[in-house]
Amino acid sequence: MYFIDDSLRPENQQHPIIQAVPCGPQWLPGDTDDVPVTMVSHQVQKAVGCHNAGATVLHVQMREADGKGARRMFNEMLDRLRTAMPRRVLQTGF
């Protein structure tokens, strides 16, 4: 490949922003065994796995056993995520 200057070479470009959603809202607990529900440690484990795979932004959901959003547990989960990945961008949803 011919480049006029070096700016278009992959090694000179900025890293892409990769957003991961370990547990999206479209999946309910009965859909698959892999949907973490209410278990903060399970959610954090999934998020850390996405981070280790290269995700730069994480969108996290916290849910009750029936699949509805769980605001009451969000602070605990965010605390654990910030401890496990202090420099990661976190986006939350219900």
C-alpha positions as CSV (number, residue, x, y, z in Angstrom):
1,M,0.0,0.0,0.0
2,Y,1.3,3.5,-0.9
3,F,0.9,6.3,1.6
4,I,1.7,10.0,0.9
5,D,2.6,10.5,4.5
6,D,2.7,8.2,7.5
7,S,-0.5,9.4,9.1
8,L,-2.7,6.7,7.5
9,R,-0.6,3.8,8.6
10,P,-2.4,1.7,11.2
11,E,0.4,2.0,13.7
12,N,0.1,5.8,13.6
13,Q,-3.7,6.0,14.0
14,Q,-5.5,6.4,17.3
15,H,-6.8,3.3,19.0
16,P,-10.5,2.6,18.2
17,I,-13.1,3.1,20.9
18,I,-14.8,-0.3,21.5
19,Q,-18.0,-0.3,23.6
20,A,-19.2,-3.5,25.2
21,V,-22.5,-4.3,26.8
22,P,-21.9,-7.4,29.0
23,C,-25.7,-7.8,29.6
24,G,-28.0,-5.8,27.3
25,P,-31.6,-5.0,28.2
26,Q,-33.1,-7.1,25.4
27,W,-32.1,-10.4,27.2
28,L,-34.1,-11.6,30.1
29,P,-32.9,-14.1,32.7
30,G,-34.9,-17.0,31.1
31,D,-33.4,-16.4,27.7
32,T,-29.9,-17.8,28.5
33,D,-27.9,-18.9,31.6
34,D,-25.3,-16.3,30.7
35,V,-27.4,-13.3,31.7
36,P,-26.1,-12.1,35.1
37,V,-29.0,-10.9,37.3
38,T,-28.7,-9.0,40.6
39,M,-25.4,-10.7,41.4
40,V,-23.0,-7.7,41.5
41,S,-19.9,-9.9,41.5
42,H,-21.1,-11.8,38.4
43,Q,-21.8,-8.4,36.6
44,V,-18.3,-7.2,37.6
45,Q,-16.7,-10.4,36.4
46,K,-18.4,-10.0,33.0
47,A,-17.4,-6.4,32.7
48,V,-13.8,-7.1,33.6
49,G,-13.8,-9.9,30.9
50,C,-14.9,-7.3,28.3
51,H,-12.2,-4.9,29.5
52,N,-9.5,-7.5,29.3
53,A,-10.7,-8.3,25.7
54,G,-10.1,-4.7,24.7
55,A,-13.3,-2.8,25.4
56,T,-12.6,0.9,26.2
57,V,-16.2,1.8,27.2
58,L,-18.6,-0.4,29.2
59,H,-22.3,-0.1,29.3
60,V,-23.7,-1.9,32.3
61,Q,-27.2,-2.9,33.4
62,M,-28.3,-4.0,36.8
63,R,-31.5,-6.0,37.1
64,E,-33.8,-7.7,39.5
65,A,-34.6,-11.5,39.2
66,D,-37.6,-10.6,37.0
67,G,-35.4,-8.8,34.6
68,K,-36.5,-5.2,35.5
69,G,-33.9,-2.5,36.3
70,A,-32.5,-2.5,39.8
71,R,-31.5,1.0,40.9
72,R,-31.0,-0.1,44.5
73,M,-27.9,-2.2,43.7
74,F,-26.2,0.2,41.2
75,N,-24.0,2.0,43.7
76,E,-22.5,-1.2,44.9
77,M,-21.8,-2.4,41.4
78,L,-20.3,0.9,40.3
79,D,-18.0,0.9,43.4
80,R,-16.8,-2.5,42.5
81,L,-16.3,-1.7,38.8
82,R,-14.3,1.5,39.7
83,T,-12.2,-0.6,42.0
84,A,-11.6,-3.3,39.4
85,M,-11.1,-1.0,36.5
86,P,-10.3,2.5,37.8
87,R,-9.6,4.2,34.4
88,R,-12.4,2.7,32.4
89,V,-15.3,4.7,31.0
90,L,-18.6,3.4,32.4
91,Q,-22.1,4.1,31.0
92,T,-25.1,2.9,32.9
93,G,-28.6,2.0,32.0
94,F,-31.8,0.6,33.5
